[in-house]
């Protein structure tokens, strides 16, 4: 793909996501340490203790990032990092958004950038730090890294939760980069676990049809900003690296893996390279999912034969401790997925919109609110049906609510107020059956054959029915501003006593 020059960002409210050459997790660590947002712990066990501490810290007000070192049984310097994107401030920092912005305002800034910035193709760097150490063939031993077993109920040790899984479409050579969990099977094999309909799954199906094995490379440590594209539903055939390049204003520096020439970040911490063995399967899981549940028991999944491991000196595993939402995973998913769905709705002609919010408590998938300024009859229903079908909202959705543009979709209390006072169950609810679900859905499970249903709730005032809608009891903007001034004056006087 030939990239175009990036669109010039004229607003001073947005800056590039990463400063030049800030493609290195170690740069992120240095910045977080200097900001006092990194806690470094030593002697914590990989077996459950890392996961339990990550969840506990993630629910604290400051939600610090945690860097675990001197893990029992492993050399000092072999580390695990969690909670990198656990707070709105750190999400905003990686997105290049001023951290003091209100959620809806920050979303609008990011949405505008995402929809307008041209892609910048990744650039091969020849060599990179990730190739400092290499193990090939029989020398491969995945247990040399302190892969956590996040919970006692998990089926094994997960080297990958914050991954970048790189595959190549067999026919066209297009590169896809996705985020999926990676459980260790034995010293030389990990699992290929990806849902039907995802791009990497398409690549596997095409390889099977050609009677070929699918080459794959997986990064287990990288700058956290790469997660914002690895987990998005980007159009098939577009490389996530190129989207990241456009958003950051710089091409991602990659190295080609020696065996299959797959592009991986040159500053990655740990990369494995191998082949998916579609006819060689073993039980994978269970795993405590983003939904807050063990959604199923162990199930047979294809194995990846790891042919080579590359890593930096003193490597760092980038982990995401999934837990009951809202969690680190659903918080940053919510921000980036909401902006992506908002942009897709506007590009489809569904507007004007006041905002879109994929609620973190719903795993950023199961509860979506669209705030719309109605321009014609059926406008709210049109927005709901489009949101249930567009790529960013189609997978494993459940409840979609349309509200008027005087409601902040990020404020759940306001959404419930509109739902309770502007919708009637008989008149304002529609149901979609046979929608795109998945085996991780805790309400449906594998017996649902990958299908679920969607409930669409129109919580907007009726459009054009001739009735006088009740007025909202509120204050004018000037009245609110005056109240804030009085409050600040009283607070200042109180503090001077």
PyMOL commands that set and color helices and strands:
alter all, ss='L'
color gray80, all
select helices_A, chain A and resi 25-34+49-58+88-95+103-116+129-131+137-139+142-144+199-209+224-230+240-248+328-347+360-362+379-389+391-394+412-422+446-448+477-496
alter helices_A, ss='H'
color red, helices_A
select strands_A, chain A and resi 38-42+65-69+79-82+123-124+133-136+158-160+164-168+175-178+182-186+189-192+214-219+253-256+263-265+270-284+299-311+316-318+353-358+367-372+399-404+429-436+451-458
alter strands_A, ss='S'
color yellow, strands_A
deselect
rebuild
show_as cartoon
